Amino acid sequence: MFIGLRNNLRRDDEVELALDICTFGGAAIMETEGYGLGPGDRADCVLVEGETLAEAVALRAPRPLVLKGGRVIARNGTCVIEAP
């Protein structure tokens, strides 16, 4: 959202480009292994609400589910594991 606001990205396609840069761009530049949504990837993800990518960015609703290494670590904005 902040990248879009800072760079005056308003159209849905512009917001989608900013989201792609923020989520996949860094991993691509650093050549991070196992980053993405394919078989064998780390299984780190955050689910967000929205009919479109632009709506999901703008809505800023609590995250219904957060996974780290395939394990659920948060539900509806609340941590469900104990800190180490």
Secondary structure, 3 states (H helix, E strand, C coil): CHHHHHCCCCCHHHHHHHHHHHHHHHHHHCCCCCCCCCCCCCCCEEECCCCCHHHHHHHCCCCCEEEECCEEEEECCEECCCCC
